[in-house]
Amino acid sequence: MSRWLVFLCTILVSVFFIFLGLFEYWQVRVLERTSDYPFGGQGPTPWYYKSAELYARFNFVSAILFAAIALLSIRAFSTRRKRFQKIMLLVSITLVLIHVVMTSR
């Protein structure tokens, strides 16, 4: 049961960050709704707020990384050999990626 719980939490968190990154990319890059964002480095903003293109690229890359983690988690869960070790490794990578994404914001 704990393997299922760890697996589902990893997938749900990854999917959340996939949608978050793709939504921000869609808003800024495709729809060009940039009036609500403080681009240009004014005030205490993270490094990727330097331009709309950089912000969109950062969010797109983070969504791709979380998608890779989700796909690798599904693949690891579907195999029988060392399933739990692989899933725990991917959980660790997910936590590190979340830390990187959240602390750079």
DAMO-V56745 format. One record per backbone hydrogen bond with DSSP energy under -1.0 kcal/mol. CO is the residue of the C=O (numbers start at 1). NH is the residue of the N-H. If there is no record, write none. Layout:
co = [CO	CO]
nh = [NH	NH]
//
This chain:
co = [1	2	3	4	5	6	7	8	9	10	11	12	13	14	15	16	17	18	19	20	21	22	23	24	25	26	27	32	34	37	43	46	47	49	51	52	53	54	55	56	57	58	59	60	61	62	63	64	65	66	67	68	69	70	71	72	73	74	82	83	84	85	86	87	88	89	90	91	92	93	94	95	96	97	98	99	100]
nh = [5	6	7	8	9	10	11	12	13	14	15	16	17	18	19	20	21	22	23	24	25	26	27	28	29	31	33	34	37	39	45	49	50	40	55	56	57	58	59	60	61	62	63	64	65	66	67	68	69	70	71	72	73	74	75	76	77	78	86	87	88	89	90	91	92	93	94	95	96	97	98	99	100	101	102	103	104]
//
